[in-house]
């Protein structure tokens, strides 16, 4: 009898059941702070109005030919994550890939299809800026937050930095604590 494999991969989950990432639940798990903050943004911001503003400058997702673009709503949500967590475009891509809550907020499963790349987010932001729409979107978001009576301080997601020491201690003597000798 052939031994049965007990490992599960992302491809083993049925298509109608969703991805493995979305099908795993921890028992009695507490909601992460980021998920709570994103749920608040979901309720707070006027998404239909914001997407209508974006539509004046972005329509790649509505092309009939060529590769379909990412939806305006998805890219708009990437910008919101970028603004509220003070992230660069590269960091937004990494957070979407790393965080289930962020991926769900943006509107993608982190395993398939691939979320927008940093260059796609950067190009979207620049396109909105060139058309003069970016300031209007930011003003609408600020007005919605102010109307709710909420004060927002930008958060930060910090990654550890690994560096090699610039001056290595000499091997012929023990370190003294003063490496500038």
C-alpha positions in Angstrom: 0.0 0.0 0.0 1.3 3.4 -1.0 1.9 5.8 2.0 -0.4 8.8 1.9 1.0 12.3 2.0 -0.1 14.4 4.9 1.3 17.7 3.4 -1.0 20.1 1.8 -0.1 22.6 -0.8 -2.0 25.6 -2.3 -2.9 23.6 -5.4 -4.5 20.8 -3.4 -7.5 22.9 -2.4 -10.6 22.7 -4.6 -11.3 25.7 -6.8 -14.8 26.2 -5.4 -13.4 26.2 -1.8 -11.1 29.1 -2.3 -7.4 29.1 -1.7 -5.6 27.4 1.1 -4.7 30.8 2.5 -8.4 31.8 2.9 -9.6 28.3 4.0 -7.4 28.1 7.1 -8.8 29.5 10.3 -7.3 29.5 13.8 -9.7 28.5 16.5 -10.9 31.5 18.6 -8.3 33.7 17.0 -8.2 37.4 17.9 -8.6 39.9 15.1 -5.3 41.5 14.2 -5.0 45.3 14.6 -4.3 45.7 10.9 -7.5 43.9 10.0 -9.5 46.1 12.4 -8.0 49.2 10.9 -8.7 48.1 7.4 -12.3 47.2 8.3 -12.7 50.7 9.7 -11.4 52.2 6.4 -13.8 49.9 4.5 -16.7 51.4 6.4 -15.5 54.9 6.6 -14.4 55.8 3.0 -16.9 56.6 0.2 -15.5 54.0 -2.2 -18.1 54.6 -5.0 -17.3 58.4 -5.1 -13.5 57.7 -5.0 -13.8 55.2 -7.8 -15.8 57.7 -9.9 -13.0 60.2 -9.5 -10.4 57.6 -10.5 -12.4 56.7 -13.6 -11.7 60.1 -15.1 -8.0 59.2 -15.3 -7.8 55.4 -15.4 -9.7 53.0 -17.7 -7.1 50.2 -18.3 -9.4 47.6 -16.7 -12.1 48.3 -19.2 -10.0 47.8 -22.4 -11.4 45.3 -24.9 -8.0 44.4 -26.4 -4.7 43.5 -24.9 -3.9 42.3 -21.4 -6.6 43.3 -18.9 -5.4 45.9 -16.3 -6.0 45.7 -12.6 -9.3 47.1 -11.5 -9.4 50.8 -10.5 -10.9 49.8 -7.1 -8.0 47.5 -6.4 -5.3 50.1 -7.3 -7.2 52.8 -5.3 -7.2 50.5 -2.3 -3.4 50.0 -2.7 -3.0 53.8 -2.6 -5.0 54.0 0.6 -2.8 51.3 2.2 0.2 53.3 1.0 -1.0 56.5 2.5 -2.3 55.3 5.9 0.7 53.1 6.6 3.3 55.5 5.1 4.6 52.8 2.7 6.4 53.0 -0.5 5.1 51.2 -3.6 7.5 48.3 -3.0 6.4 48.0 0.6 2.7 48.0 -0.4 3.3 45.0 -2.7 5.2 43.2 0.0 2.4 43.8 2.6 -0.2 42.6 0.2 1.7 39.4 -0.3 2.5 39.0 3.4 -0.8 40.0 5.1 -4.1 38.2 4.5 -6.1 41.1 5.9 -4.4 43.5 3.5 -4.9 41.2 0.5 -8.6 40.8 1.3 -9.0 44.6 1.7 -7.3 45.3 -1.6 -9.5 42.6 -3.2 -7.1 39.9 -4.2 -6.1 36.5 -2.9 -2.4 36.6 -2.2 -1.9 33.3 -4.1 -3.8 33.9 -7.3 -4.1 36.0 -9.3 -1.0 37.9 -8.5 -1.6 41.3 -6.8 -0.4 44.5 -8.4 3.3 44.9 -8.6 5.1 48.0 -7.2 5.7 49.3 -10.7 2.0 49.0 -11.5 1.0 50.9 -8.3 3.7 53.5 -9.0 2.4 54.0 -12.6 -1.2 54.3 -11.4 -0.2 56.9 -8.8 1.7 58.9 -11.3 -1.1 58.7 -13.9 -3.5 60.1 -11.3 -1.1 62.8 -10.3 -0.5 63.9 -13.9 -4.3 64.2 -14.5 -4.7 66.2 -11.3 -7.1 63.7 -9.7 -4.8 62.5 -6.9 -5.2 65.7 -4.8 -9.0 65.5 -5.2 -8.9 61.8 -4.0 -6.8 62.7 -1.0 -9.1 65.6 -0.1 -12.1 63.4 -0.3 -10.5 60.8 2.0 -9.4 63.5 4.5 -13.0 64.9 4.4 -14.5 61.5 5.1 -12.2 60.9 8.0 -12.9 64.4 9.4 -16.6 64.0 9.0 -16.5 60.8 11.1 -14.7 62.8 13.8 -11.7 60.5 13.7 -8.1 61.6 14.0 -5.6 59.4 12.1 -1.9 59.2 12.6 -0.1 57.4 9.8 1.2 54.0 11.0 4.4 52.3 10.1 5.3 48.7 9.3 9.0 48.2 10.0 11.1 45.3 8.9 14.4 44.4 10.6 17.5 45.5 8.9 20.4 43.1 8.8 23.9 44.6 8.2 27.4 43.4 8.4 29.7 45.4 10.7 31.7 47.9 8.7 34.9 47.2 10.6 35.6 43.6 11.5 37.7 42.9 14.6 41.2 41.7 13.9 41.6 38.0 14.5 45.0 38.3 16.3 43.5 40.1 19.3 40.3 39.9 21.3 37.7 42.6 20.9 38.1 45.5 23.4 34.8 47.2 23.0 36.5 50.2 21.3 36.7 49.2 17.6 38.1 52.5 16.4 41.7 51.7 17.3 
